[in-house]
Amino acid sequence: MQGKVAILGSGDFVMPYSALGVDCFAVEDNGEQIVAAAQKIVDEKYAMVIVAETVAPAAQQVFERFATKTVPCVLVVPFTTESEGFATQSLSRLLKIATGIDILK
């Protein structure tokens, strides 16, 4: 599968990815800005989206309708703060879709 990759998170989170030439969407801790960036990612048909755990709860309303679809693949990853479990829940959901088994339980 080919497609574009997007990174969604704070400026500190997206900075390393920008050096790789990946499309980065740096957002502040503002729900409306996060939702707008997530919607833009969906509208531009990115195949994979890496989302910082710190902004994932706000972006969830946009990405949740794709939870059972293969594209876009939304991967939530923890960043510099202690994980609140959102990334683990997201990964568990992806693995269950891929394998049919709840591996992380």
N, C-alpha and C positions, 0 to 999 in steps of 0.2 A: 504494500500500500504506500502510496506517495501522498504527501500533503504538507501543509505548512504547520509549524509549531509556534505556539504563543505562550508567553510567560506572563502571569498576572500576579502582582504583589507590590510591596513597597519598593522604593528606589534602591535600597540596599539589597533587596532580594533579587531584583531583576538585573542589576549591574553585571554580575559575572556572565550571565547568559547573553547579554548584548555583545560581549566580546566574541561570541561564537556566531554572531550574525543572525540570531533568532529574533523574531519580532517580540518586543517587550512592551508591556503595558504597566507602567509604574503608576500606582495610585496612592493617595493618602488614606488615612483612616476615616474615610467618608463613605457612608453607605451608598449614597446616590452616585458618586463617582465610580465606585466599585461595580455597581449594577450596570452603569452606562458602558464601562470598559468590557464587562463580561458580555453584554449584548452585542457590542461591536465585534468581539471575537466570534460569536455565533454567526452574526450576519456575514462576516468575511470568510466563513466556512473553513476554519482551521481544523486540521485532523487531530491534533493533540494539543492539550492545554495543561500546562503545569501551573498550579495555583498554590500560593503560600497559604499555609494553614491559618494565618492571622486574618486573611481577607476572605477565606472560603465560606464562612457562614453568611456573609453578605452576598456573595456571588451565587450561593446555592439556589436561590430562587430562579436564576436564569438557567443554570446548568442542570437542575434536577430533571427537567423534561427529557434530557438526553441520557439519563441514568441507565436505561436498558438498551441503548443504541451503541453501536461500535464507533460511530463518528459523531461528534468529537469524543476522543478518549480524554476524560478529565482526571488528572492525577493531582491529588492534594498532598503536599509535602510540608513537614514542619520546618521552621526556620530557626531564629536565634532564641526565641522564647521557649519555655517548657511546653511540650505538646499537651494539648487539651483533649486529645483522643479523636479529634475530627479527622485527622489524616489517616489514622488506623481504621476508623469506620469506613472512610471512603475507599481505602485499599481493600478492605474486606469485601465491600460491595462489588468492586471490580473483579476480584478473584472469584467471587461466587458466580458472576456472570460468565466469566471465562471457563470455569471448571465445573460449575454446577454444585460445588461443595463449599460450605462455609469453613474454609481452611483455618482462619484465625480464631475460631471459637474454641 
